[in-house]
Amino acid sequence: MAEAKKATAKKAPAKKVEAEVAEVKEEVKVEEAPKKAPAKKAAAPKAKKEEKKVEAPKKEMPTEARAIAYNVRVTPRKVRLVIDQVRGKDVKVALGLLRNINRAASEPVTKVIKSAAANAINNFGMDEARLYVAEIYASDGLKMRRYLPRAKGSASGLVKRASHITVVVKMR
């Protein structure tokens, strides 16, 4: 009899465990069903977003292109003497003027204007013949401080200036 009690005692908890496992599985199935539904809802808005991207109006083409040269080792004051000569001119005319200007700043200014024109042509598809220098300016760049030896063991300061040259070209 003792063995029969042990056997029934062991079987009863096993039945309870099986019943609890069945209940848990049912709860899990119930919880899984709502999880699948939001996944389908999430997929639908993605399709709508893709449709919206196709329906969006096209962006306007840029009307200007720019190029910037940083820390050109010519003082801004000397660069401004050159860039004042080419401001507002067509790109071809400006490059022709710069070839004939005998200044140290004419070479870096030429490079920046050519770069801005190349950006306009290659990146934005602008017409090369209609480009002009809309904006051009030079601002202070890096300033390197050095010392000059002077008489009787003293020294005086020296500032070696650089400039940032910015060019904006547009189509006429």
RAZI-V636761 format. One record per pair of residues at least 6 apart in sequence whose C-alpha atoms are under 8 Angstrom apart, sorted by sequence separation. I is the first residue (numbers start at 1). GAP is how many residues later the second one is. D is the distance in whole Angstrom. If there is no record, write none. Layout:
# RAZI-V636761
<<I GAP D> <I GAP D>>
This chain:
# RAZI-V636761
<<120 6 6> <121 6 7> <149 6 4> <150 6 7> <99 7 8> <121 7 6> <148 7 5> <149 7 7> <86 8 5> <98 8 6> <147 8 6> <148 8 5> <98 9 8> <147 9 6> <148 9 6> <147 10 5> <148 10 7> <86 11 7> <98 11 8> <117 11 7> <146 11 6> <147 11 5> <85 12 8> <86 12 8> <98 12 7> <145 12 7> <146 12 5> <145 13 6> <146 13 6> <117 14 7> <145 14 5> <146 14 7> <95 15 6> <144 15 6> <145 15 6> <82 16 8> <143 16 6> <144 16 5> <143 17 6> <144 17 6> <95 18 8> <143 18 5> <82 19 8> <142 19 6> <143 19 6> <113 20 8> <141 20 7> <142 20 5> <82 21 7> <140 21 8> <141 21 5> <142 21 7> <91 22 7> <140 22 6> <141 22 4> <82 23 7> <140 23 5> <141 23 5> <82 24 6> <139 24 6> <140 24 6> <138 25 6> <139 25 5> <79 26 5> <83 26 7> <91 26 7> <138 26 6> <139 26 7> <78 27 7> <79 27 8> <82 27 8> <138 27 5> <137 28 6> <138 28 6> <136 29 7> <137 29 6> <74 30 7> <79 30 8> <136 30 6> <137 30 7> <74 31 6> <135 31 8> <136 31 4> <135 32 6> <136 32 6> <134 33 8> <135 33 5> <133 34 7> <134 34 6> <135 34 7> <133 35 6> <134 35 5> <72 36 7> <133 36 5> <134 36 6> <132 37 5> <133 37 7> <131 38 6> <132 38 6> <94 39 8> <131 39 5> <132 39 6> <90 40 8> <91 40 6> <131 40 5> <132 40 7> <90 41 6> <91 41 5> <130 41 5> <131 41 6> <90 42 4> <91 42 6> <130 42 5> <69 43 6> <89 43 6> <90 43 6> <68 44 7> <88 44 6> <89 44 6> <127 44 7> <67 45 6> <88 45 5> <89 45 8> <126 45 7> <67 46 7> <87 46 6> <88 46 5> <86 47 7> <87 47 7> <88 47 7> <67 48 6> <87 48 7> <67 49 5> <87 49 6> <120 49 7> <66 50 5> <65 51 6> <116 51 7> <65 52 7> <67 52 8> <116 52 7> <117 52 7> <66 53 7> <83 53 7> <112 53 7> <116 53 6> <65 54 6> <66 54 8> <83 54 7> <112 54 7> <113 54 6> <65 55 5> <112 55 7> <64 56 7> <109 56 7> <80 57 7> <80 58 6> <65 59 8> <79 59 7> <62 62 7> <76 62 6> <61 63 7> <76 63 6> <76 64 6> <75 65 8> <72 69 8> <71 70 5> <70 71 7> <71 71 6> <79 84 8> <75 85 8> <76 85 8> <75 86 5> <76 86 7> <74 87 7> <75 87 5> <76 87 5> <73 88 7> <74 88 5> <75 88 6> <76 88 8> <73 89 4> <74 89 6> <72 90 5> <73 90 7> <71 91 5> <72 91 5> <71 92 5> <72 92 6> <70 93 7> <71 93 5> <72 93 8> <70 94 4> <69 95 6> <70 95 7> <68 96 7> <69 96 5> <68 97 6> <69 97 7> <68 98 4> <67 99 6> <68 99 6> <66 100 7> <67 100 5> <66 101 6> <67 101 7> <66 102 4> <65 103 6> <66 103 6> <64 104 7> <65 104 5> <64 105 6> <65 105 7> <64 106 5> <63 107 6> <64 107 7> <63 108 7>>
